[in-house]
Structures are given as structure tokens and as C-alpha cells.
Amino acid sequence: MYKPPKKWEWNKENGGKFSKINRPISGSTFERDLPIGKHKLQLYSQGTPNGVKITILLEELLELNIQEADYDAWLIEISKGDQFSSGFVKANPNSKIPTLVDYTNDKPIYVFESGSILLYLAEKFNNFLPLENELKVECMNWLFWQISSAPYLGGGFGHFYNYAPEKLEYPIDRFAMETKRQLDLLNKHLENKNFICGDQYTISDIAIWSWYGQLTLGKLYSAAEFLDVSSYKNVLKWAENINLRPAVRRGKIVNKVSGNPSYQLRERHSSDDFKKINL
Ligand SMILES: N[C@@H](CCC(=O)N[C@@H](CS)C(=O)NCC(=O)O)C(=O)O
């Protein structure tokens, strides 16, 4: 049994999957500028659930033929510590993917936090966000719900069930319970509904699908059976429908470095890049 010392010290590796990159201090650890491609929108990311939210939205905008939404997606490999370069930290002092830089105007606009990026792009291109105030509020409620709830699923359940060097009953039990509560909440909310808010597909669907949709489809933490995800029937139906969208099929493989190698597009610079992959 671990007995915490009087004062915590950072003096050892804890053996976890991310122990080599985790640090108790912020800021850059090495000098390197970010690459810049030919489009106005430059995305620095990895194809994790937080990362694919943005590539799915950008692909949805391109599906509507909005050419200004074309983008370069550069891979920031977080297990290698790319998020600690001086260039990345300049764009996002929090050193986490996804991060977007918009070069449309003379002065670049740095956008970080996936919810902030989704809102920025939805407002910039006037799409995937309800115009009517009451619905917009509902859409924001669920977007902010996702941003604040997913750390229990990822940092809590996913970490202790999948990544922690030792399987400990207490944290797995605590976070499995919370994850199942969240799935139950979504299942009730999606009863007789096709989308999270109103009758249109919005950035809330994109944000929530990237985590809870992929979890229900068995794509996260090999935990489908453990969490009995198929019992959340409304979430499953909603997740399956969204998974069929061509933009989702493209967006979810961008900057991906895990899973089936045939469905990984490490960098994306043009729509032609998808031709290499059998979507
Ligand atoms: N609240 C943030 C979370 C971003 C986040 O946690 N990103 C992870 C990958 S999914 C990351 O970059 N981790 C690298 C690290 O912690 O060093 C968002 O929604 O953008």
C-alpha cells in the first residue's frame, strides 16, 4: 500500500505508458518551429478522440464544398513529446493536441482546446451550429458536457483500465461506474432522437461521437465487453449512423498512429491523400 510522503517530489519514473513525457512543469523542452503547408488552416494534431473531432469537422465542411476549409494536418506524435517543441508551445502553451493556426489574416490566430476549435470553425464557416438561440444553448451545453466529462472516460477509465502498469480495482471501478453513468445519460438523451440537439447534426455530435461514439463502436480501450456498450442501444444506433458519413470515414483516420495501419493517414495535405486508403 502506497503511503504518500509529506511533500510530493518528482524524482522517479512511475512506469506508466506516458511516464517518459509526463512532467509537473509546463513549457517547451526543445527548439523547433512548426511546419507550415500551403493552406490557410494549419492543424497540429494526432488522431486521438480529441484530434479527430477537428479533422471530422473540416472534412464535413469540405463535403459541403467550402474550399476555404481545406487544411494541412501535421502529425504531433505525443508519445514522442512533439507537443513540447518551442513552435507548438507558442501556438498552444498547454502542450496538448489538437491545435489550429489560422493564417487567413495578416496576423495568425492560434486556437487550442478542441471545443474552442470546433466553435471557432463552426462560427467562421457558419455551419454545424444552430442559429436559433435556444438550440444553440442546448448545443453548447452538450459540447461543454463532452469537454468536461471525457477526462473521466479517457484520463480516468481508459488510463487505469488500459495504460496503467498495474490493474487496480479501486480506480477501475470508480471510473467504469462514471463512464457507464455517462453512457446511460446519453442513451436516455438520444431516445427517439437522431442527433444530440434538435434535428440537425452539429459540433456537439462530432465532439461526443469522437469519444462516446467510438467507445460504443468498440474502438476505444478494447473495453466494449467490459462496459457492456451494446446495451446502450440509442447511443449505438446514433454512433453507427454517424460512422457512415463520408466525412467521418475520412476525418477519423487523419494523423492516426494506432489501430489498423491500413486506416492511418499520418499527415493530410490535400483531399487526394485519401486516395491511398480504401475507405
Ligand atoms: N481539453 C483538451 C484535451 C486535449 C488532450 O488531452 N490532448 C491529449 C491527447 S488526446 C494530449 O495532447 N496529450 C499529450 C500530453 O498530455 O502531453 C481538448 O479538448 O483539446
Ligand as a Chemical Component Dictionary entry (heavy atoms), coordinates in Angstrom:
data_LIG
# 
_chem_comp.id                   LIG 
_chem_comp.type                 NON-POLYMER 
_chem_comp.pdbx_formal_charge   0 
_chem_comp.three_letter_code    LIG 
# 
loop_
_chem_comp_atom.comp_id 
_chem_comp_atom.atom_id 
_chem_comp_atom.alt_atom_id 
_chem_comp_atom.type_symbol 
_chem_comp_atom.charge 
_chem_comp_atom.model_Cartn_x 
_chem_comp_atom.model_Cartn_y 
_chem_comp_atom.model_Cartn_z 
_chem_comp_atom.pdbx_ordinal 
LIG N1  N1  N 0 -9.233  19.539 -23.148 1  
LIG C1  C1  C 0 -8.286  19.310 -24.207 2  
LIG C2  C2  C 0 -7.630  17.968 -24.019 3  
LIG C3  C3  C 0 -6.539  17.724 -25.016 4  
LIG C4  C4  C 0 -5.721  16.496 -24.670 5  
LIG O1  O1  O 0 -5.792  15.977 -23.551 6  
LIG N2  N2  N 0 -4.904  16.029 -25.624 7  
LIG C5  C5  C 0 -4.062  14.881 -25.392 8  
LIG C6  C6  C 0 -4.269  13.826 -26.466 9  
LIG S1  S1  S 0 -5.948  13.314 -26.580 10 
LIG C7  C7  C 0 -2.593  15.303 -25.453 11 
LIG O2  O2  O 0 -2.211  16.112 -26.264 12 
LIG N3  N3  N 0 -1.757  14.741 -24.584 13 
LIG C8  C8  C 0 -0.361  14.994 -24.584 14 
LIG C9  C9  C 0 0.189   15.302 -23.223 15 
LIG O3  O3  O 0 -0.599  15.282 -22.256 16 
LIG O4  O4  O 0 1.382   15.569 -23.130 17 
LIG C10 C10 C 0 -9.018  19.380 -25.555 18 
LIG O5  O5  O 0 -10.206 19.038 -25.603 19 
LIG O6  O6  O 0 -8.386  19.804 -26.547 20 
# 
loop_
_chem_comp_bond.comp_id 
_chem_comp_bond.atom_id_1 
_chem_comp_bond.atom_id_2 
_chem_comp_bond.value_order 
_chem_comp_bond.pdbx_ordinal 
LIG N1  C1  SING 1  
LIG C1  C2  SING 2  
LIG C1  C10 SING 3  
LIG C2  C3  SING 4  
LIG C3  C4  SING 5  
LIG C4  O1  DOUB 6  
LIG C4  N2  SING 7  
LIG N2  C5  SING 8  
LIG C5  C6  SING 9  
LIG C5  C7  SING 10 
LIG C6  S1  SING 11 
LIG C7  O2  DOUB 12 
LIG C7  N3  SING 13 
LIG N3  C8  SING 14 
LIG C8  C9  SING 15 
LIG C9  O3  DOUB 16 
LIG C9  O4  SING 17 
LIG C10 O5  DOUB 18 
LIG C10 O6  SING 19 
# 
